[in-house]
Amino acid sequence: MSIVSIGVQSGGPKDGDIGRIKVDLYKALKNSCTSTYCDAIDEYAPVIRVDGSIQKFGEEEITRLRFAKKQRYITADIQIPESVWEPKSKNNIRDYIASRVRETIVLFVTRLKKNKQEIDEASLFKEIDLGINEFKKINYENNS
C-alpha cells in the first residue's frame, strides 16, 4: 500500500494532462515516503477533481476533508476549474499540482492533530518535500 495515493477525476476528455502528471507525482511520493508517521492512519488520499467540458466540480479550493478513522485514511478533494488549468503550461501544471497536494497534506496533519492523533509532522514533511522536489525536476515541455 502507498503512503500517499492520489486520485483524479476529469470532467472531460481534456484535463491539461493532469491525469498523466499526477502519476509521476504519485511515483515520486511512493519512492520518498516510508511512513504516515501517524499510528491512526495508513494512507493520505487527496483526490484531484478537474473541471472539463462535461462536468464541473466547483471553485478552486480544497473541500470535503474526511478522516475515515475505521478505514484508517484521510482524504480531501482538490477542485481545479478549467480557468485554472487551461492557460498553464505542463510544467506550470506540474508545480501547481505539487503545491496543491502538499497544501492538502498540511490540512490532513492539522485535522489529525485536532482529533488528538499523534503525528511526526517533521519527518512526514521531510519525505513529502523530498518526493515533491524530485517530481518538480521532470520537464514536461521536452517530454510530451
C-alpha positions, 0 to 999 in steps of 0.5 A: 500500500502507498503512503500517499495515493492520489486520485483524479477525476476529469470532467472531460476528455481534456484535463491539461494532462493532469491525469498523466502528471499526477502519476509521476507525482504519485511515483515520486511520493511512493519512492520518498515516503516510508511512513504516515508517521501517524499510528491512526492512519495508513494512507493520505488520499487527496483526490484531484477533481478537474473541471472539463467540458462535461462536468464541473466540480466547483471553485478552486479550493480544497473541500470535503476533508474526511478522516475515515478513522475505521478505514484508517485514511484521510482524504480531501478533494482538490477542485481545479476549474478549467480557468485554472488549468487551461492557460498553464503550461505542463510544467506550470501544471506540474508545480501547481499540482505539487503545491496543491497536494502538499497544501492538502497534506498540511490540512490532513496533519492539522485535522489529525492533530485536532482529533488528538492523533499523534503525528511526526509532522517533521519527518512526514514533511521531510519525505513529502518535500523530498518526493515533491522536489524530485517530481518538480525536476521532470520537464514536461515541455521536452517530454510530451 
